[in-house]
């Protein structure tokens, strides 16, 4: 499940500090999302140590694997960038780790942290390259470009993450036409529509009209891509937030925060992500892709009003990216390469859990053969799949620099954001200072990689 949790300012600043720690040790962040400090028992002799999400690699999944591979037990460690840093610095990284292929592949591959999977895929008797959904190419990096070259991971499931879900009842009550698959809303329309759907009482907001927002590098890159622009330059060594398109995206986030029509970094969501308030009818929209239908399925009442909408547009070009493509990668230092690859293939692509994920709608599958398993028994599922199928023609993978992890870049932006909301920085000053801060990070990363700016 590509759970795109709302990123608080505190967690983003923590990510910046974490990145500094990695720079000091010559390491790098993985594509893992920040989480609480992970637990886990001592590695089992002869087994695999996996840093992942216990909600995904459950005990049931582990038991199913061990039943088939009794000589390869699993030790699961909750994904935690701080612990991963310590393990890599000590020369004892986990055998496999969870990551975001869309934003993390270039960083992992360029630092030599991830194993090249091509030789293992070539000799596999259960999985062929032609079986893989095209989205798996986000885990490829040729040294300068993502999408080609060696493969460094597999997607477990994925979505086009700029899409959003909305409450049809709240839209109707406000007299707002429902979004359609063939005519996406603009970001300006979202802001306009959010105001009448935001309800206040007792000096506080009781219902937000918009989904939670944060000016992350992923979100900003998504917005400017619809204006046929980009944040990073061609060789991914510099960022620029001062272009008209980037400044427009930054201003939109400032306006959302000032109008208080959705959770933001200055008014954080206490639940951490969009599902709890959306499910409780405290939020008219939820920022999430197709995978969110798996959450909707847990509440029949929510299923009555929840519908999926295509990715919004800031400009005139339809772009609907994946900024997650969540999956797993294998450490280049593992002593159990064959066993690690066998688990990776089994869990992400060919095993029973891969089929279950498709059947429950918690994400689009990693292999084409499982596409027919996606659920269509409920009206919202039929509608969501129709929107999703139409959206796939606009799929893009946005470029992210290999010289700084996305969480660190977003942290640098987040540190400036409250001052822009308070009016201490104009949008132009915000853009200029964000450009300087992010380019300092990129320069540091380039120096670690031995590359001159």
C-alpha positions in Angstrom: 0.0 0.0 0.0 1.4 3.4 -1.0 0.4 5.1 2.2 1.2 8.8 1.4 1.1 10.0 5.0 0.8 13.8 5.6 4.3 15.0 6.3 4.6 17.3 9.3 7.2 20.1 9.5 8.8 18.3 12.4 9.2 15.1 10.5 10.6 16.9 7.5 13.1 18.8 9.5 14.1 15.5 11.1 14.7 14.2 7.6 17.1 17.1 7.0 19.1 16.3 10.1 19.1 12.7 9.1 20.5 13.5 5.7 23.3 15.5 7.3 24.1 12.4 9.4 24.3 10.4 6.2 26.5 12.9 4.6 28.9 12.8 7.5 29.2 9.1 7.3 29.3 9.0 3.5 26.0 7.0 3.3 22.7 7.8 1.8 19.0 7.7 2.7 16.9 5.0 1.1 13.5 5.6 -0.4 11.9 4.6 2.9 9.4 6.9 4.5 10.3 8.1 8.0 8.7 6.1 10.8 9.1 5.5 14.5 12.2 3.7 15.7 12.0 0.1 14.6 12.1 -2.9 16.7 13.1 -6.4 15.7 14.8 -9.5 17.1 18.3 -10.6 16.4 18.8 -12.0 12.9 18.1 -15.7 12.6 21.1 -17.8 11.5 20.9 -18.6 7.8 18.0 -16.3 7.3 17.2 -12.9 5.7 16.9 -9.7 7.6 14.3 -7.4 6.0 13.6 -3.8 6.8 10.0 -3.3 5.9 6.5 -2.4 7.1 5.0 -4.9 9.5 1.6 -4.0 8.2 2.7 -5.3 4.8 5.1 -8.2 5.6 2.9 -9.6 8.3 3.5 -12.7 10.3 1.1 -14.5 8.0 3.3 -13.6 5.0 6.4 -14.6 6.9 4.9 -18.0 7.9 3.8 -18.6 4.2 7.4 -18.0 3.1 9.0 -20.1 5.7 6.6 -23.0 5.0 8.0 -23.0 1.4 11.6 -22.1 2.5 12.2 -23.6 5.9 15.9 -23.1 5.6 15.5 -19.3 5.0 13.8 -17.8 8.1 12.9 -14.1 8.2 13.9 -11.4 10.7 11.7 -8.3 10.1 12.9 -4.9 11.2 10.4 -2.0 11.0 11.5 0.5 8.4 13.5 3.3 10.0 16.0 5.5 8.1 18.0 6.2 11.3 18.5 2.5 12.0 19.2 1.8 8.4 21.9 4.5 8.5 23.5 2.9 11.6 23.4 -0.6 10.0 25.0 0.6 6.8 27.6 2.6 8.6 28.5 -0.5 10.6 28.7 -2.5 7.4 25.7 -4.7 8.3 22.8 -3.5 6.2 19.6 -5.5 6.0 19.4 -8.0 3.2 16.3 -6.3 1.8 14.8 -2.9 2.5 11.5 -1.1 1.6 11.8 1.9 -0.6 10.1 4.3 -3.0 11.3 3.5 -6.5 10.2 6.7 -8.1 12.2 9.0 -5.8 14.9 6.6 -4.4 16.3 4.6 -7.2 18.8 7.1 -8.5 20.2 7.7 -5.1 20.5 4.0 -4.2 22.0 3.0 -7.5 24.5 5.9 -7.8 25.9 5.1 -4.3 26.2 1.4 -5.0 23.9 0.4 -2.2 21.5 -1.7 -4.2 22.1 -5.0 -6.0 21.7 -5.2 -9.8 18.8 -7.6 -10.3 19.2 -8.2 -14.0 21.3 -11.4 -13.7 18.8 -12.9 -11.3 15.8 -12.0 -13.3 17.4 -13.4 -16.5 17.8 -16.9 -14.9 14.5 -16.9 -13.0 12.2 -19.8 -13.8 9.0 -18.1 -12.4 9.3 -14.5 -13.6 10.2 -13.0 -16.9 10.9 -9.4 -17.7 7.9 -9.4 -20.0 5.7 -10.3 -17.1 6.5 -7.1 -15.2 4.2 -4.1 -15.4 5.9 -1.1 -17.1 5.9 0.8 -13.8 8.8 -1.4 -12.6 11.1 0.6 -14.8 11.2 3.3 -12.2 13.6 0.9 -10.4 16.1 1.2 -13.3 19.0 3.7 -13.5 21.7 3.9 -16.2 23.9 6.4 -14.4 22.2 9.5 -15.8 18.6 8.6 -16.5 15.8 6.7 -14.7 13.8 4.1 -16.6 16.7 2.5 -18.4 19.8 0.5 -17.4 20.1 -2.1 -14.7 17.1 -2.9 -12.5 17.6 -2.3 -8.7 14.2 -3.3 -7.2 10.7 -4.4 -7.8 7.4 -2.6 -7.2 5.1 -4.4 -4.8 2.1 -2.3 -5.8 1.7 1.2 -7.0 -0.6 4.1 -7.8 -0.6 7.4 -9.7 -0.2 9.4 -6.6 -1.5 12.9 -7.6 -5.0 11.6 -7.9 -7.5 12.3 -5.1 -10.6 10.8 -3.6 -13.6 13.0 -2.8 -16.8 12.9 -0.8 -19.7 13.1 -3.4 -22.2 14.2 -0.7 -20.1 17.2 0.4 -19.5 18.2 -3.3 -23.3 18.0 -3.9 -24.2 19.9 -0.8 -21.9 22.7 -1.9 -23.4 22.7 -5.4 -20.0 21.7 -6.9 -20.0 19.5 -10.1 -18.4 16.1 -9.6 -15.0 15.6 -11.2 -14.9 13.3 -14.3 -12.2 11.0 -15.6 -11.8 13.0 -18.8 -11.8 16.5 -17.4 -9.5 17.0 -14.4 -9.9 19.9 -12.0 -7.3 22.6 -11.8 -5.4 23.4 -8.6 -7.1 26.8 -8.6 -10.5 25.1 -8.8 -9.6 22.8 -5.9 -8.8 25.9 -3.8 -12.0 27.6 -4.9 -14.2 24.6 -4.2 -12.5 23.9 -0.8 -13.7 27.1 0.7 -17.5 26.4 0.7 -16.8 22.9 1.8 -14.7 24.0 4.8 -16.9 24.3 7.9 -16.0 26.3 11.0 -17.5 26.4 14.5 -16.4 27.3 18.0 -13.3 29.0 16.7 -12.0 26.0 14.9 -12.3 24.1 11.7 -14.8 21.2 11.9 -14.6 20.0 8.3 -11.8 20.8 5.8 -12.7 21.1 2.1 -9.3 20.1 0.8 -6.9 17.2 1.3 -3.7 17.7 3.4 -1.0 19.6 1.6 2.8 20.1 2.0 5.2 21.7 -0.4 7.3 18.6 -0.8 9.6 18.2 -3.8 7.3 15.4 -5.1 4.1 17.6 -5.0 5.8 20.7 -6.4 7.4 18.6 -9.2 4.0 17.2 -10.0 2.4 20.6 -10.2 5.0 22.2 -12.5 5.1 19.2 -14.7 1.5 20.0 -15.8 3.0 23.3 -17.1 5.7 21.4 -19.0 8.3 22.5 -16.6 10.6 20.9 -14.0 12.4 21.7 -10.8 15.7 19.9 -11.5 18.0 20.8 -14.5 18.9 18.2 -17.2 21.8 16.6 -15.3 20.0 16.7 -12.0 22.7 18.7 -10.3 20.7 21.8 -9.5 17.2 22.8 -8.5 15.3 26.0 -9.3 12.2 27.1 -7.5 12.3 30.6 -8.9 10.8 29.8 -12.3 7.3 31.2 -12.8 5.8 27.7 -12.7 7.6 26.8 -9.4 6.7 30.1 -7.8 3.0 29.5 -8.8 3.1 26.1 -7.1 4.7 27.5 -4.0 2.1 30.4 -3.9 -0.7 27.8 -4.1 0.5 26.1 -1.0 0.8 29.4 0.8 -2.7 30.3 -0.2 -4.1 27.0 1.1 -2.4 27.6 4.4 -3.6 31.2 4.7 -7.2 30.3 3.9 -7.1 27.3 6.3 -9.1 25.0 4.0 -7.0 22.0 4.5 -4.3 20.6 6.8 -0.9 22.1 6.1 2.6 22.2 7.7 1.4 25.1 9.9 -1.9 23.3 10.8 -0.9 19.6 10.8 -3.2 16.7 10.6 -3.2 15.1 14.1 -4.1 11.7 12.5 -1.0 11.9 10.3 -2.7 11.2 7.0 -5.9 11.7 5.1 -7.8 8.4 5.7 -9.0 9.1 9.4 -10.6 12.5 8.7 -11.9 11.5 5.3 -13.5 8.4 6.7 -15.0 10.4 9.6 -16.4 13.1 7.2 -14.0 15.7 8.5 -12.4 16.2 5.1 -14.0 16.5 1.7 -11.0 15.2 -0.2 -8.1 12.8 0.4 -4.9 12.9 -1.6 -4.2 9.3 -2.7 -4.2 7.1 -5.8 -6.0 4.0 -6.7 -4.6 2.1 -3.6 -6.9 4.1 -1.3 -9.8 2.0 -2.4 -8.4 -0.7 -0.2 -9.0 1.6 2.8 -12.5 2.6 1.5 -13.4 -1.1 1.4 -13.0 -1.3 5.2 -16.1 0.9 5.8 -19.3 0.3 3.8 -20.6 3.7 4.7 -17.6 5.4 3.3 -17.8 3.3 0.2 -21.2 5.0 -0.5 -19.8 8.5 -1.0 -16.1 8.0 -1.9 -15.0 8.3 -5.5 -11.7 8.7 -7.3 -10.7 11.7 -9.4 -7.9 12.2 -11.9 -4.8 14.2 -11.0 -5.4 18.0 -11.0 -3.6 20.4 -13.4 -1.8 23.6 -12.8 -1.0 24.1 -16.5 -2.4 22.7 -19.7 -0.6 19.4 -19.9 -2.1 16.3 -18.3 0.5 14.5 -16.1 -0.4 11.9 -13.6 2.8 10.6 -12.0 3.7 7.9 -9.5 5.9 9.4 -6.8 6.0 6.2 -4.8 6.1 2.9 -6.8 6.8 1.4 -3.4 8.8 -1.8 -3.4 11.9 -3.5 -2.1 15.6 -3.5 -3.0 18.4 -5.9 -2.1 21.6 -4.7 -0.4 24.7 -5.0 -2.6 26.5 -6.3 0.5 24.1 -9.2 1.3 25.8 -12.6 1.6 22.5 -14.2 0.6 21.9 -12.8 -2.9 20.0 -15.8 -4.3 17.8 -16.1 -1.2 17.1 -12.4 -1.1 16.1 -12.3 -4.8 13.8 -15.4 -4.3 12.0 -13.5 -1.5 11.8 -10.3 -3.5 10.3 -12.0 -6.5 7.9 -14.1 -4.4 6.7 -11.2 -2.3 6.3 -8.5 -4.9 5.3 -10.5 -8.0 4.6 -14.2 -7.9 3.5 -15.2 -4.4 0.0 -15.4 -2.8 0.4 -12.0 -1.1 0.9 -10.3 -4.5 -2.4 -11.8 -5.6 -4.2 -10.8 -2.4 -3.0 -7.2 -2.7 -4.5 -7.0 -6.2 -7.8 -8.6 -5.1 -8.2 -6.2 -2.3 -7.4 -3.1 -4.3 -4.6 -1.8 -2.1 -2.6 -1.0 -5.2 -2.1 -1.8 -8.8 -0.1 -5.0 -9.2 3.6 -5.3 -10.2 2.9 -8.0 -12.9 0.5 -7.7 -15.8 -1.1 -11.1 -15.1 -2.7 -9.9 -11.9 -4.5 -6.9 -13.4 -7.6 -9.0 -13.9 -7.7 -9.6 -10.1 -8.5 -6.0 -9.3 -11.9 -5.7 -7.4 -15.1 -4.6 -9.2 -17.9 -5.9 -7.0 -18.8 -2.5 -5.6 -19.9 0.6 -7.5 -17.0 2.7 -6.1 -14.6 0.0 -7.3 -16.0 0.0 -10.8 -15.8 3.7 -11.0 -12.3 3.9 -9.5 -11.0 1.4 -12.0 -12.6 3.3 -14.9 -10.9 6.5 -13.8 -7.6 4.7 -13.2 -7.6 3.0 -16.6 -8.2 6.4 -18.3 -5.5 8.0 -16.2 -2.7 5.6 -17.2 -2.2 7.3 -20.6 -0.9 10.3 -18.6 1.5 8.4 -16.4 5.0 9.9 -16.1 7.9 9.3 -13.8 9.3 12.7 -12.7 13.0 13.3 -12.4 14.6 13.4 -8.9 18.3 14.1 -8.3 20.5 11.2 -7.1 22.5 13.7 -5.0 20.0 14.3 -2.3 17.1 12.2 -1.0 13.6 13.5 -1.5 12.9 13.8 2.2 16.0 16.0 2.7 15.0 18.3 -0.2 11.5 18.6 1.2 12.8 19.4 4.7 14.8 22.3 3.3 11.6 23.7 1.7 9.5 23.0 4.8 11.8 24.9 7.1 11.1 28.1 5.1 7.3 27.5 4.6 5.9 28.9 7.9 7.7 32.2 7.3 6.1 32.5 3.9 2.7 31.8 5.4 3.2 34.5 8.0 4.2 37.0 5.3 7.8 37.2 6.6 8.9 36.0 3.1 7.3 36.9 -0.2 6.7 34.0 -2.6 9.8 35.2 -4.6 12.0 35.3 -1.5 10.7 31.9 -0.5 11.5 30.5 -3.9 15.0 32.0 -3.9 15.9 30.8 -0.4 14.5 27.3 -1.2 16.7 27.2 -4.3 19.8 28.1 -2.3 19.1 25.6 0.4 18.3 22.7 -1.9 21.3 23.4 -4.1 23.5 23.4 -1.0 22.3 19.9 -0.3 22.9 18.8 -3.9 26.4 20.2 -3.8 27.1 18.3 -0.7 25.8 15.1 -2.3 27.8 15.6 -5.4 31.0 16.1 -3.4 30.3 12.8 -1.6 29.9 11.2 -5.0 33.1 12.7 -6.3 31.3 14.8 -8.9 32.2 18.4 -9.6 29.5 20.9 -9.9 
